[in-house]
Amino acid sequence: MNLRDIIERLRLPFRDDKELRRQLRQVIGFYPNNISHYKLALTHKSSGQRNDKGRPLHNERLEFLGDAMLDATVGHIVFEHFERKPEGFLTNTRSKLVSRDSLGKLAKEMGLTELIQSNGQQRSHNSYMAGNAFEAIVGAIYLDQGYDAVMRFMKKRILAQMVNIDKVAYKEVNFKSKLLEWTQKNRVKMEFQILKQTTDEKGSPVFGYVVMIEGVEGGKGQGFSKKEAQQEASKNTLQRLRREPQFIDAIFQAKSNRTKMEEEPVSVAPSLEQAPPSPPEGGTIDETSKTSRGKTIVVPSGAEEGASDEFDLSDITHNPVEKSREDIIAAAEAAAYTS
């Protein structure tokens, strides 16, 4: 406990909102100084709160600031922790640590979600609310106590106590599986279309894929195997789903158009009656007319009464008549010499 935290603890009995301050101490690991920043960070727009001038109060601006501070501090920590790793590895590790799913899980485990002020129904339907509140709290810490306080919070409270940075860094995220899960949950059609299949200067194969969701082009990916290229394309598509609301709108508009077409009934049913045969050019068909139930049925000349053009099913039976070898040979010879 640093000196500032000791002073804030001594002042606690005389503070307004001392219960909230005590709860925040348990969540973030120290007592807040300017409580107004944290109150705002915990206010979701669905709460309907307004300031004295009638303007809505919510945490979205603090969420923006916290997102930037997380990128900076976590990037700094990852840079120092993995001294010999390349830029791509560092970027991937930071992305996993600050992903919305990771932040949401942290917020729940810390008890932060219990402090959010929101419409109860909105909370149950908004899976990103916890992660957004975590980012807003980081923004509040920065405004309240500065960059060093954010760094201490992330190092000592989060990465030292709650997250195994090495385990996260080396864990492979199956982006394709996550994307398939999303498309199945939302009942949209998805496919991977190959863009190219070439070789690099060393002769190694290079594949390029694009994700198509309901015919809408998603993310693209390239790799030295089909799996690697599809993983990259899936990752880029998931990022677009998170960051581009218009991309999601285009997908569901295409889905709506497709399902509407599939559900439209056929206006005219096909006729079940067989059209009469046409006469040969320059001639006529010798035919006999018969009447059945008020309808005229045309029977071609030469056809035996009762014969039908329908496929004869009489030879198909569950209990076929057994024939001797002599009968089979005789029938085959008869069929061969029949003109």
Solvent accessible surface area in square Angstrom, and as a share of the most:
residue,aa,sasa,rsa
1,M,120,0.54
2,N,68,0.35
3,L,130,0.65
4,R,113,0.41
5,D,6,0.03
6,I,73,0.37
7,I,67,0.34
8,E,8,0.04
9,R,135,0.49
10,L,127,0.63
11,R,121,0.44
12,L,13,0.07
13,P,84,0.53
14,F,179,0.75
15,R,63,0.23
16,D,118,0.61
17,D,59,0.31
18,K,94,0.40
19,E,98,0.44
20,L,36,0.18
21,R,14,0.05
22,R,98,0.36
23,Q,64,0.28
24,L,0,0.00
25,R,63,0.23
26,Q,131,0.58
27,V,8,0.05
28,I,1,0.01
29,G,32,0.31
30,F,30,0.13
31,Y,21,0.08
32,P,0,0.00
33,N,56,0.29
34,N,64,0.33
35,I,22,0.11
36,S,60,0.39
37,H,45,0.20
38,Y,0,0.00
39,K,83,0.35
40,L,57,0.28
41,A,0,0.00
42,L,3,0.02
43,T,8,0.05
44,H,13,0.06
45,K,120,0.51
46,S,34,0.22
47,S,34,0.22
48,G,56,0.54
49,Q,75,0.33
50,R,149,0.54
51,N,57,0.29
52,D,157,0.82
53,K,165,0.70
54,G,38,0.36
55,R,155,0.57
56,P,80,0.51
57,L,59,0.29
58,H,53,0.24
59,N,5,0.03
60,E,72,0.32
61,R,203,0.74
62,L,9,0.05
63,E,34,0.15
64,F,156,0.65
65,L,44,0.22
66,G,0,0.00
67,D,57,0.30
68,A,51,0.39
69,M,20,0.09
70,L,1,0.01
71,D,53,0.27
72,A,49,0.38
73,T,0,0.00
74,V,1,0.00
75,G,21,0.21
76,H,76,0.34
77,I,13,0.07
78,V,1,0.01
79,F,135,0.56
80,E,85,0.38
81,H,87,0.39
82,F,16,0.06
83,E,152,0.68
84,R,233,0.85
85,K,77,0.33
86,P,89,0.56
87,E,130,0.58
88,G,46,0.44
89,F,42,0.18
90,L,31,0.16
91,T,53,0.31
92,N,55,0.28
93,T,1,0.00
94,R,77,0.28
95,S,45,0.29
96,K,25,0.11
97,L,13,0.07
98,V,20,0.11
99,S,32,0.21
100,R,38,0.14
101,D,98,0.51
102,S,37,0.24
103,L,2,0.01
104,G,8,0.08
105,K,131,0.55
106,L,12,0.06
107,A,0,0.00
108,K,133,0.56
109,E,105,0.47
110,M,17,0.08
111,G,25,0.24
112,L,0,0.00
113,T,22,0.13
114,E,135,0.60
115,L,21,0.10
116,I,6,0.03
117,Q,96,0.42
118,S,28,0.18
119,N,73,0.37
120,G,55,0.53
121,Q,130,0.58
122,Q,69,0.31
123,R,91,0.33
124,S,89,0.57
125,H,143,0.64
126,N,39,0.20
127,S,98,0.63
128,Y,98,0.37
129,M,6,0.03
130,A,7,0.05
131,G,0,0.00
132,N,23,0.12
133,A,0,0.00
134,F,1,0.00
135,E,1,0.01
136,A,0,0.00
137,I,2,0.01
138,V,0,0.00
139,G,0,0.00
140,A,0,0.00
141,I,0,0.00
142,Y,75,0.28
143,L,88,0.44
144,D,18,0.09
145,Q,31,0.14
146,G,24,0.23
147,Y,79,0.30
148,D,96,0.50
149,A,2,0.02
150,V,0,0.00
151,M,23,0.10
152,R,100,0.36
153,F,5,0.02
154,M,6,0.02
155,K,84,0.36
156,K,131,0.56
157,R,42,0.15
158,I,1,0.01
159,L,23,0.11
160,A,77,0.60
161,Q,124,0.55
162,M,53,0.24
163,V,27,0.16
164,N,89,0.46
165,I,17,0.09
166,D,63,0.33
167,K,144,0.61
168,V,39,0.22
169,A,6,0.05
170,Y,131,0.50
171,K,132,0.56
172,E,131,0.59
173,V,33,0.19
174,N,76,0.39
175,F,43,0.18
176,K,63,0.27
177,S,53,0.34
178,K,96,0.41
179,L,0,0.00
180,L,62,0.31
181,E,118,0.53
182,W,61,0.21
183,T,4,0.03
184,Q,131,0.58
185,K,166,0.70
186,N,42,0.21
187,R,195,0.71
188,V,12,0.07
189,K,116,0.49
190,M,39,0.17
191,E,93,0.42
192,F,42,0.17
193,Q,75,0.33
194,I,83,0.42
195,L,95,0.47
196,K,83,0.35
197,Q,117,0.52
198,T,72,0.42
199,T,89,0.52
200,D,39,0.20
201,E,160,0.72
202,K,174,0.74
203,G,51,0.49
204,S,41,0.26
205,P,66,0.42
206,V,13,0.07
207,F,20,0.08
208,G,3,0.02
209,Y,18,0.07
210,V,4,0.02
211,V,0,0.00
212,M,30,0.13
213,I,0,0.00
214,E,22,0.10
215,G,61,0.59
216,V,34,0.20
217,E,88,0.39
218,G,5,0.04
219,G,4,0.04
220,K,104,0.44
221,G,7,0.07
222,Q,103,0.46
223,G,6,0.06
224,F,118,0.49
225,S,46,0.30
226,K,102,0.43
227,K,141,0.60
228,E,82,0.37
229,A,0,0.00
230,Q,25,0.11
231,Q,24,0.11
232,E,69,0.31
233,A,0,0.00
234,S,0,0.00
235,K,43,0.18
236,N,43,0.22
237,T,0,0.00
238,L,39,0.19
239,Q,60,0.26
240,R,74,0.27
241,L,18,0.09
242,R,97,0.35
243,R,161,0.59
244,E,48,0.21
245,P,92,0.58
246,Q,118,0.53
247,F,5,0.02
248,I,52,0.27
249,D,93,0.48
250,A,42,0.33
251,I,0,0.00
252,F,72,0.30
253,Q,104,0.46
254,A,23,0.18
255,K,44,0.19
256,S,58,0.37
257,N,75,0.39
258,R,55,0.20
259,T,40,0.23
260,K,133,0.57
261,M,143,0.64
262,E,108,0.48
263,E,138,0.62
264,E,103,0.46
265,P,123,0.77
266,V,130,0.75
267,S,114,0.73
268,V,118,0.68
269,A,83,0.65
270,P,115,0.72
271,S,92,0.60
272,L,179,0.89
273,E,129,0.58
274,Q,147,0.65
275,A,81,0.62
276,P,98,0.61
277,P,75,0.47
278,S,94,0.61
279,P,80,0.50
280,P,82,0.52
281,E,183,0.82
282,G,89,0.85
283,G,35,0.34
284,T,124,0.72
285,I,51,0.26
286,D,104,0.54
287,E,82,0.37
288,T,75,0.44
289,S,77,0.50
290,K,82,0.35
291,T,107,0.62
292,S,50,0.32
293,R,240,0.88
294,G,72,0.70
295,K,129,0.55
296,T,93,0.54
297,I,86,0.44
298,V,49,0.28
299,V,36,0.21
300,P,55,0.35
301,S,63,0.41
302,G,80,0.77
303,A,45,0.35
304,E,138,0.62
305,E,151,0.68
306,G,79,0.75
307,A,68,0.52
308,S,78,0.50
309,D,123,0.64
310,E,134,0.60
311,F,156,0.65
312,D,96,0.50
313,L,115,0.57
314,S,84,0.54
315,D,129,0.67
316,I,121,0.61
317,T,72,0.42
318,H,174,0.78
319,N,119,0.61
320,P,89,0.56
321,V,129,0.74
322,E,157,0.70
323,K,129,0.55
324,S,54,0.35
325,R,180,0.66
326,E,117,0.53
327,D,76,0.39
328,I,97,0.49
329,I,75,0.38
330,A,58,0.45
331,A,54,0.42
332,A,60,0.47
333,E,97,0.43
334,A,64,0.49
335,A,76,0.59
336,A,79,0.61
337,Y,187,0.71
338,T,101,0.59
339,S,153,0.99
